[in-house]
Each structure stands twice: as structure tokens, then as C-alpha cells.
């Protein structure tokens, strides 16, 4: 699936070479917003309105060197990355419970870069020795949105049942807003991960859940929303992410109940570990699909920015984008 193009936007230019913390990078812009893609990490590491604040969280430079996980050496670089869900099945198709597959985005498994004829930037990851799956990401602007087409391509090995999982790290916002399922089987319209920390009060305002700024320790919830959309409302700017919610069996459902096209995670206001900077993950997922050799599975996320938005503004914007 290619990024759609209708009327050419004169502000969209070809990707330009750049750097991010010494890593080679590519700068993409439509004249209004800009994204910085880092092939060595297989992800977007910066996204902002031109002249605005960076809307993505990155691990502070001081922590990159002093805080790899002691047992695994894994680092949460932050930014926007693609994983495969469900995490509960990683032992089967990653070969371990943790850390994630290095081929999904790690400095030791860089992605190949291709500038496509339409000017979009493609990252192609290595084929996983565990799942036989290669992750491919196409990045570009179209019609005022930044679009990331994330594709899992099955290259080798036995079939794997999985789903592309977009994980976007952002600084802790004032609140996160998600459309709620009025017929949800889950109490209050969301599911809390078992064994996690207590969840602060999540308020329901009409058709939307409002998750307050993180306090205390980390936690995770899943929302069986009828729409795959989530918004992080900050003091000055709001990041809205959306995807098409296709019919199907979504990952992570509890005890046979429906799974989640939208998930939310925070490491807490002070982080689960005091040395880790606080952050939130906005997560969109595709339905599960059994991939045999030659099959592929795609999740396309659309990003947009609102400025000086009230909660009602975000409700209106979410209502508009989920009507696509």
C-alpha cells in the first residue's frame, strides 16, 4: 500500500539528509510540519509543527549511555516504532519474552533506506531469524497529514499469527483522549493490564475517555474502541493519531473478550525507575492475521497537529478524523 497522493502540495519536498545524535537521518516536510526519520533505529525520532515543540519523546542523551537494561542491554530510544503484537506470544515468534526483536528497530540492526518515486521514504528492516518477518515502513506527507505505512512481510519459516503494532512515545501530556465503545464488555470502557500498578481516575466525557497526566507508577490499558484513534493533548499542541479500524480479532483481549485497536501505556510521572524520564506510549494496532510465506499485513497511521486545542476541540477533531 502506497501513501495516497491527490493534489500535489507545493510545500512537500524530497527527503533531505540530516543527523540525529550522530546517526544519519532524513528530514521530511510539507512546509507546515516536519519529521525526522532515523534508519539506524528504524523509526521516526522527531515530529513537530515548523517552529513548534517536538511532539515525540526521546530518551535523554544522558540516559542512553547510563541506562541500558542491565540484563538485556535494551534501550528505549523513544520516537515512533513498529512492533508485532501480541506481546504475550513473543516467546513463540521472538524466541523470548523480552526484549523485543532487534530487527524491529535497533542500532545493531539498521534498516535499509529507499527514496520512492513519489518522494516518500521507505525503511526496510532485516528479516527476523525468529519469525521470518521483515518490517517495512513508508513515510510521507499527504493532504496535511504525516502518514506511516507499516507492513509486516512474511519471508521465511512457518506461519505466524500476529499484527503490526504502532508504538508512539510522547512526553507526558496534560491528558490523553480516546473514543470509547458505548457497548464495551469492559467495565468503564477499558481493560487494565493484570499485575500492573493502580490506574488513576479515568473520566468519561460523552463518547470519550480522558486519561489524566501520569501520576505515580506506570500502568497500561486497552480500549475496545469502535475507532482506531488517540490524541495526546498538551499545553500548546495536540498530536492526533488515527488508523482505519478493520474488522477482525484484535490482540490482547482479556479472557476471550474483544481485543484492542487502541492501547495506552505510561511509565509514570517519575518513571518506574527514577533514572528514566517520564513518557507515554500511544499505541494503535491492526487485527491479528496468520502470515504464511508471501503474505503481508499492513497498518497505516495518520498524524495531525492541533494548536491551542481545548478538550472540546479535540473531541470535534477526533469525531472528524474517525468519520474518514
N, C-alpha and C positions, 0 to 999 in steps of 0.2 A: 504494500500500500504506500503510495507516494503522498507527500503533503499536498493538499489541494491548492490550486492556483487559479484565480479568476482574473480580475483586472490587475495588471502589474502595478505594484506600489513603487513609485519613484524613489522612496526612501530606503528600499531594500537594496543592499549592496552585497557583493560577493564576500564570502568569509575572508577575514584579514588575519594574518599571523599575529600572535600576541604571546604573552607569557603569564603564568600564574605560579607564584612562589618558585620560580626557576623551571617549572615544567612548560614545555611548548604548549600553546593553546591557540584557539581560533575564536575571533570575535565576530558575532553575528548581530546585525541591527536592521531595524526597519525605519530608522530615523527617530523613533519615539521611545523604543525600549532596546536593550542590548543584553546579549547572553554571551558568556564565556565558557567554551567547551574545552575540556582537558582530555585529550586522547589517552594519556598515560593512566588516567583514573577511570576512563570510560564513562564520563558523566559531565553534566553542567555544574560548574563551580561558582558561577555568579549570574544573577539576573536582576536587572534594575531598569526603572524608567530613566532615560537620559537625564542626568543631573540629580537623580533621586538616590535613596538609600538602597543598599544591597538587600534583596529580599530573601536570599538564601543564607543558611548558617554554614560556616566552615569551621572546622576545628582550629582554634587559635594556634598560631605558629609555635608558641612555646610548648603546647601540649603534644604536637606531632612527634617531637623527639623524646619527651619525657613520659608520654602515656601511650605506648602500645600496650595491648593487653598482655600481662605477664606470661600467661600460659600459652597464648596463641600467636602473639605478635600482631594481631589485627588492629587496625586503626580506623576509627570512624572519621573519614575525611570530611563528611558532610556533603553539601550540594544535592543534586538530583541524580539518582541512580536507578538501575533496573535490577531487581532480583526475581527469583522464581518462587512462587507460593505453591503449596502451603509449607510453612516452616516446620510444621510437625513431621513432614515427610522428608526432611533434608537427609536424614540418615540413609534413606533409600536412594536418593539421586544426587546427593552431595558427598556421601560417604562418611558423614559425621553430623552431629547435632549442631555444632558451632566450631569455627566461624563460617561465614558464607563462602561459597565457591570463589576462589581468587579470579577466575575467568570472568566474573561479573563486574569487575572493576577494581583493580589493584595495581599499585605501582610496579609490581613484578610481572604483571600480565597485561601490558598495554594493548589498546585497540588500534587497528589499522584505520587510517583516515582516507576518505574519498570525498572530493567535491563533485557533487552530482551535476548533470547538465542544467538542472533548474536552479542551481546555485545553493542548494541545501547541503548540509554537511553530514556525512554518514560515518559512524563509528562501527567497526566490525570487531567483535571480541574473538578470542581464541575459542576453539571447540573444547568444551569441558571434558576432561578424561573420565569424569564420573557419569554425567548424564548424556554425553554425546550431543549436547545442545550448544549452539552458538547464539549469542545475543547481538542483535544489530539495532542501532539507534540512528534514526534520521532526524535532523534538527533544522528548523527554518521558520521564517515568519510568513504569515498569510492572513490578509484581511484583519489586521490589527491584533492578531494573536501570535504567540510563540507556540509552535507545535512540535511535539516529540513523538515520533512513531517508533514504538518499541516492539521488536519482533524476536520471538524465540524460534530458531530454525533447527530442526532435528537432523543431524548429520550422520550419526552412527549409534550403534548399540540398541538394546531392547527398548520397547515403548516406555514412555514416561508420562504420567498424568500430572499436569502442572498448569500454572497460569502466570503470565507476566504480571509483575508487581512493581508499580512505580512508587519509589520512596523519596519524598522531597523534604529535605531538612530546612527548617526556618528558625530564626530567632524566636524566642517565646513571645507570641503576640498578646494583645490585650484580650482577645478571645478568638476561638475557632468556631465556625458556624457550619453545620451540616444539615441537609434536608432530612427530615425524619419520615419513617414509614408509618402512616396512620394505622396500619393493620399489623404492625410488628408483633412477632410472638415473644419478643424480649421485653421484660419489664422496663418501662420508661423509654423504650425505643432503642436501646443499645445493650451490648453484651460486654461485660468486664472480663478481661483475661483472668483465668483462675490462678491463684497463687500470687497475684500481684498486690501492689500496695492499695490502700483505700483510695477511692476516687472522690474528688471534691464534688460539691453540689453542681450538677449539670442541669441547667434550666431549659425548659421547653417554651418557646415563644411561637405559638401557632404551628406552622409546619416545619419549624427549625429547632435544632438543638444548639444551645450556646454553651461551649466548654470554656470555663474561665481560665485566666492566666495560671500557669502551673504553680502549684504550691506544694511544699513537702517533697516526698519521694516520687519516683516515676510510676507510671501506670499505662495501660493500653486498653482501648475499647474498639469494638467493631460495630458498624451500623448497617443494618439490612435496608438501606435507603433505596427508594424507587429510582433514585438518580445518583449517578457517579459524579458528585461534585462536592468540593470542600473549599472553604475560604478562611484565610488567616487575616484577621483584621488588626492592623497595627495602629499606632497613634496617627500616622500621616498617610500610610498607604496600605491597601489590602490586596493580597495575592489570591486570585481565584483560579482553581484548577478544576477541569472537568474532563470527562470521557464519556463515550457512549456506553450506556448500561445495556449490554446484550442479555438475552435470556440464557439461562444456564445455571449450573451448580457452582456457586461461588465458594472460595476457600474459607476455612476456619469456623464454620458453623458449629454450634455447641450441641452435642448430644443428638445429632441428626437434624437439627433445626437449620433454617436457611443460613448461608454464609454471607459474606460482606463484600460489597463493591467499594466500600469506604472504611478506612481504619485510621485511628489516631493514636499516636504514642508521644509521651513526653518523658524525659529523664528527670524531671522535677526542677523546681526553681533553683535549687543548689546542685542539681545533678545527683544521681545515685552515688556517685563518688565525688567528693568535694573538689577533686582536681579537674573535673570535666565541666566544661562550660554548659550552661543550660540550653536546651533546644527542644523543638517539637518536630515530629515527623507527620507530614500529610501524606496519606497513602491511598492510592487508587489501584484496584485490582480487576483483572479480567476473569471470566468464568473458567473453571477447570476444563481441560481438554487433553485427551490421550494423544500424544505425539509419537508417530512412528517415523522411520527414516523418510525424508522428503516432505514431511508435514511442517507447517509453521503456524504460529499463534501470535496475534497482534493486539497490542493495546496502544491507543493513540490518546495522548493527553494534550489539552489546550490550556494555555496560560494567559491570563489577562490581569491588568492592574487597575485598581480604583484609587483615586486620591481623595483625601479628606472625607472618607465614607462613614456615615452613621450605620448603626445596625440595620435600620430600615432600608438604607441604600444597598447594603449587602444582600438583604432579603430580596429586593427588587432585581438586583443583578443576577443572583442565583436563579430566581424564577425565570429570568430571561434566558440564561445560558442552558438551563435544563429543558427548555422548550425547543432546543435545536433538534 
